[in-house]
Amino acid sequence: MKEYQTDVAAFVLRIALGMMFLAHGFTKLLVLTPEGTSEYFHTLGFPGFFSYIVIVFEIGGGALLLLGILTRAVALIAFFQLAIITIVHWTNGWSFTNPGGGWEYPAFMSLTAFSLALLDTGRFSVLAGKKYPQTIQQ
């Protein structure tokens, strides 16, 4: 695979994952409200304050991904967050349209985040000129 193809793949995954996190974070903030999200987290057995951390991560992390800043770190955190969501939804069955939401969507997004963590930022970011040196020369 040529380097530009890897850069394009990283860019597409970053934009997709970043938009998804922004959409979910702003939904929790503006539609469900932080208090409502906190109550929902509590029904799942998590402390309510986790909802505030998740809202900040989803909005902040989504913005960082769109910009291509700290991509690998954000993607790894997203991988673990989405893996936990997958486990939470496991008993609801495969399809996310099932009552309570199934595990297909968070599992897919978890693997998307893991793939992005492996790819890293690529050259299409606001920090493109400050890219780390390549360890493998082509």
Salt bridges, closest charged atoms under 4 A:
GLU3 OE2 - LYS131 NZ 3.47
ASP7 OD2 - ARG123 NE 2.40
ASP7 OD1 - LYS131 NZ 3.87
GLU58 OE1 - LYS28 NZ 3.08
ASP120 OD2 - ARG72 NH1 3.78
